[in-house]
Amino acid sequence: MAPISAEWELGRKSREGVPLLAFHRIGNRPAYANLPQQYVSPAHFRKLLDGFKRKKFRAISISEAIQTNGRIGSRFAISFDDGYEGALIYAAQTMSEYGHTAIQFIVADRLGQRNEWDLGRDTAMERVMDRIQLQEWLSLGFEIGAHTLTHAKLAAIPIAAAKNEIAGSKKKLEDLFGIPVKHFAYPYGVYNDRIAELVREAGFETACTCDPEVVSRDVDPFRLGRFLVWDETKVGRSIRLLTKAAKKVGGAALKTALLSLRPAFGLAGTGIGDQ
């Protein structure tokens, strides 16, 4: 999932279609966290929304985004993955102040628990919203979507299990909250043609990936791209600029060394530094 960090980047993307922004954890990052790319501090979150307001960007729902018929302009969508309570504590009021809508993709069997699916990848365990907190989230006018039952890597498990993870998460959330759950996000961004078909068969209207693409005309609604937002994107821009300089002077060794830093900043696979 490619990062996006400021209003000028959002403006560039919005000229191509509707960018869907993806956040994970809103809060101050612990020093021991192994997944820094999942954090956006409350201060940085407000700074981003301030910048978007100055440029007159308006957040719309995913349903609205796919109905734009390719029209472009100052519109984007806000999504959160995993259901971390920091989104409610630190981001919800700020979004309400700016008149933005947002969707939170929920791991349906993990309400009120912690992100144990990250054990082995991350030492920072963060609390996920419980049912009461999610009801508060909904009462503020925000949406929820499904993110499987257990945050399963769908393409790596048997089809029957994947079908249960997908359809079961929709049913559980609809039963708990009494509302239609129309949107889905693939955990880890991992999917294939069969998984996308299972999502469609379960009755969802859309599914979000981690592919860095805007929503544009004739988009496949079960392969919607998104752009990651996090606090340290300046690091990514620095690596990109330095890599360009290395190419210009023929510093292949410097380029290789800089690219080797990308995983440490959560940038592996994003294309940053490859230009």
N, C-alpha and C positions, 0 to 999 in steps of 0.2 A: 504494500500500500504506500503510494508516494506521498510525501508530506506536503502540506501547504501551510503557510504561516502568517500571512499578512494580507491587508486589503488589496494591495497591488497584485498579488498572486491570484486572489479570488476574482478580481476584475478581469484578469487575463483569461481565466478559465470560464468565467460567465459569458465571455464573448464567443465561446465554442459551444455552450449548452448550459445546463444547470449543474453546477458542482454539488455533490453530496459530501459534506464534511463528516468525518468520523472521529469521535472522542472516545476515550476509555475512562481514565480516572481523573477526576477533578479534585485536586488537593496538592499539598506540598510533598514533593517526592522524598521518601526516606533515603538517606545516604547509602543504605545497603541494597536498594532496589536493583534488580538485574534487568528490568525492562523499563528503562527511563523513557522510551518513546511512548509509553502508555500514560504518561502524566502531563497534565496541564495545571499550573497553579491557578488559584482563584484570581490572583492579580493579573496574570497573563490572559486568562479567559475574558475578564472585563476589558482589558486593553484591546483584545481582538474585536469584541463587539463594539467598542468605541470607534475603532477604525472602520468597521463595516458601516456603522451609522453615518460617519462623515461622508462616506461614498454612496450613501443612500441604498445600501443593499438590504434586501428584505428576505427573511427566511420563510420558505413555504414548505408544505408537507410533501412527502414522497408521492402521494397520490396526485397532488397538483403538478409535481415535477414531471411525471410521465405523461401528463395531459397537455403539455405545453406545445406539442406538435412542432418541436424544433425551434420555437421562438426563443430568442436569447435576450438577455438584459441583466439587470442587477438583482438577480434572484439566486438563492442557494437553499440547501436543506441541511439541517443539523441532526446528526444521529449520535447515539451513545451505545457502546457495546457492553454487555455483561451485567448491567444493572447496578453498578456501584453506587452506594449511598451519597458519595461526594457530589454526584450530579444534582441530587435533591438539595443537599445542604449548601453547596457553594455556587451552583449554576442556575438553578430553577428561578430564583428571584431575579437574578440579573437578566435572564432571558425574558422574563415577564416584563421587566422595566422597559426593555427595548421592543416589546411587542413581537418577539420571535416564537415560533412553534418549534417543537423538537420531538424526536421519537427515541425511546429507550428499548434496546433489544435485550430481552430477558431470558436468562437460563432458568427454565420453569421449575426444575426440581431443586434449585439451590437458593430459594428465597430466604433471606435472613442469615445466610451462611457466608463463607468466604471463598475466594477464588482458588479452591483446591485443585482445579484443573491445571493451574500453573505450577504446582509442586514439581520440582526438578528443573524448572525454567526460571523461577523467581522465588526469592526469599521473602518478598513483601506481600503478605496476605491482607487483603482489603475486604471490608464488609460489603455485602450485597444487600440491597433494599429488601425489607420484608413486605408482607402483604399490606400492612397499614401504611407504610411509606409509599408504596406504589399507588395506593388509593389516593394519597395526598398528591403525588405526581400527576395522576389523572385529573384530579379536581382542579389543578392549575391550568388545565387545558392542553396538556401534553399527551402524546400517544405512547403506546407500548407495542412492540413487535416480539416475535419469537426468535430464540437463539438456541434452539434444541432444548432437551430436558437436562442434559448434563455437560454441555459444551463439548460434545463429541466431535471428533475429526471424521466427518461423515464418509468421505471417500475411502477411509481406512478400515471401516467396519462392514459386516455383512449387510446386504441390502435390506433384509427384514428388520435388522436393528436400526438402520438408518431411517427407514420408513416410520418406525415407532418414535424415534427421536424427533422427527419433523412433525408428524401428525399429532403425536402425543403432547408436544409442547403447545401447539395451537389449541387443542381441546382443553388442556389444563388451565391455560391463561383465560380462555373464554369462560370456563366454568367458574373460576375464581372471581373474575371481575365483571362478568355479565355483559361483555362488549365484544364485537367482532375483532379478531386479530388478523389483519390483512397483510402484514409485511413480515418478512423473514430475513435474517442475516446468517450467512455461512460461517460457523466458527473457524477461526484461523484463515478465513477466506478460501478454504479448501472445498472444491466441488468438482463435478464432472457432468457430462450430459445426463446420465441416469439420475444423479442427485438432484439436478435442476428439475427434471421431470417429476420426481417424487414431491418436490415442493409445490409444483403446479397441481399435481393430483390431490394434494392435501387441502387445496382450496385457497392458498395464498394468492395475492394479486401481484406481488413483487418479491424479489430476493436480492439482497445486497452482497456484493463481493468485496474483495480488497484490490480489484483491478483499478489502476489510475485512469479512469475514463469519466467524462461528463455524461449526463443524461441528454441525449440529442435525438433528433428525428429517427424513427424506426429502431429505437433501442430495444433490445430484448429485455422485457421487464424482470426476467429471472437471472439477469446478469448485469445488474446495475453497478457501475463503478463508484468508488469513493476515494477521498483524499484524507490521509491521516493528519491530525493537528496535534502538536505537542510543544512543550516549552523550548526544546533545544534545536529547533530547526535552523537557527543561525549557524550551528555547527555544520549542518548539511550544506548551507550556502557557502560557508568558508571552504569546505572540502571541494565543492564544485569549482569555485574560483581558483583555488590553488592547483587543482588538477588541470584546469585550462592553461594556467601559467606553465605547468610542467610540460604540457604538450607543446606549447609555443616554443619553449627553449630546448625541447628534445630531452627533457629529464625523465626518461622512462622509469628509472629506479625510484625517483620521487613520486611519480604517479602511482606505481605499484604500492609503495609504502602508504600513501594517503588512502588508496582504495581499501587497503587492509584494515583501516580504522573504522570503516563503515559499520561492521557488525556491532562494534562497541557502542555505537550511537543509534542502533536500531535501524540502520539505513540499508542493510543488505537487501539486494533485490529491488531497490527503488529506482535505480537508474541514475541516482545522483553521483556525479563524478564521471559518468560515462560519456558526457557530451564532448 
